[in-house]
């Protein structure tokens, strides 16, 4: 299946101010390590309805302000103990 999302490339000095990122329903199978670098203000991340088989723990570890994360409707079968360790602001999962 083809990705039906519209993507926008943003060039920055590394301090992006996105607060919400919708990546749901995009047939995503994995999340590269540096996917969320520079998104220091990200509060809500939708990764639901994709084809993830594991929680992207390392990419998520750089999101200290993340408050809500959706992972529903994926193919995740287990969650490592350290998956949400650095997400001290997370209140909705």
Backbone torsions as a table, in degrees:
resi	resn	phi	psi	omega
1	UNK	NA	147.1	179.8
2	UNK	-87.7	149.4	175.2
3	UNK	-73.1	128.4	-178.0
4	UNK	-102.1	7.3	-178.8
5	UNK	-79.8	157.3	173.2
6	UNK	-102.5	121.3	-176.2
7	UNK	-105.2	145.2	178.6
8	UNK	-126.7	128.4	177.1
9	UNK	-89.5	133.6	179.8
10	UNK	-125.2	126.5	176.7
11	UNK	-102.1	135.2	-171.7
12	UNK	-151.1	172.5	175.3
13	UNK	-84.2	7.7	177.8
14	UNK	102.9	-6.2	179.5
15	UNK	-111.0	77.4	-179.9
16	UNK	-82.4	148.9	-176.6
17	UNK	-111.8	24.8	175.2
18	UNK	-59.3	135.3	175.9
19	UNK	-109.2	-22.9	-179.6
20	UNK	-133.0	134.5	179.0
21	UNK	-133.6	114.3	-179.9
22	UNK	-100.4	110.0	177.6
23	UNK	-121.4	21.3	-177.7
24	UNK	-75.5	151.3	176.2
25	UNK	56.7	47.1	-179.6
26	UNK	-121.4	12.0	179.5
27	UNK	59.0	31.6	179.4
28	UNK	-71.9	129.2	-179.5
29	UNK	-104.2	-22.4	177.7
30	UNK	-156.6	161.6	-179.8
31	UNK	-121.5	112.3	-179.9
32	UNK	-59.2	151.7	-176.1
33	UNK	-50.6	-41.2	-173.6
34	UNK	-96.3	16.4	-174.5
35	UNK	-57.2	-35.5	-174.3
36	UNK	-113.9	16.7	178.6
37	UNK	-60.7	135.3	178.7
38	UNK	86.5	-7.7	-179.9
39	UNK	-91.6	59.9	-172.3
40	UNK	-70.5	-14.2	-179.4
41	UNK	-106.5	6.8	-177.0
42	UNK	-63.7	127.8	-178.6
43	UNK	-113.4	-31.9	-177.9
44	UNK	-130.4	130.3	-179.1
45	UNK	-133.8	120.5	177.9
46	UNK	-103.1	114.6	175.6
47	UNK	-122.0	16.0	-177.0
48	UNK	-74.1	162.5	177.4
49	UNK	56.6	49.4	174.8
50	UNK	-123.8	-157.2	179.2
51	UNK	-123.9	34.9	178.9
52	UNK	-69.3	138.0	177.7
53	UNK	-107.0	-8.2	177.4
54	UNK	-147.5	157.5	176.0
55	UNK	-72.4	127.1	-179.3
56	UNK	-76.1	68.9	-172.0
57	UNK	-59.7	-45.9	-177.2
58	UNK	-66.9	-46.1	176.5
59	UNK	-61.8	-33.7	-179.5
60	UNK	-73.5	-22.7	-174.3
61	UNK	-64.6	-15.2	179.7
62	UNK	-97.8	21.8	-177.1
63	UNK	-119.5	72.7	-174.3
64	UNK	-65.7	-21.3	-178.4
65	UNK	-99.4	4.1	-178.4
66	UNK	-63.4	124.3	-178.9
67	UNK	-107.8	-30.7	-177.2
68	UNK	-137.3	133.3	-179.1
69	UNK	-136.8	127.8	176.4
70	UNK	-113.6	129.1	-179.9
71	UNK	-128.2	9.9	-177.2
72	UNK	-61.9	158.6	175.8
73	UNK	60.7	39.5	172.4
74	UNK	-116.1	-171.7	-179.0
75	UNK	-111.8	34.3	-177.8
76	UNK	-76.8	123.8	-177.8
77	UNK	-106.5	-20.7	176.7
78	UNK	-149.8	156.3	-178.5
79	UNK	-125.5	121.8	179.3
80	UNK	-65.7	150.9	-178.9
81	UNK	-56.5	-32.8	-175.5
82	UNK	-89.9	3.8	-171.3
83	UNK	-55.1	-36.5	-175.2
84	UNK	-119.7	18.5	-175.0
85	UNK	-56.1	-45.2	-175.8
86	UNK	-89.8	7.6	-177.4
87	UNK	-99.8	66.2	-174.9
88	UNK	-68.9	-17.8	178.8
89	UNK	-93.2	-5.7	-176.1
90	UNK	-66.8	123.5	178.2
91	UNK	-123.2	-17.6	179.6
92	UNK	-127.6	124.6	178.6
93	UNK	-131.6	NA	NA
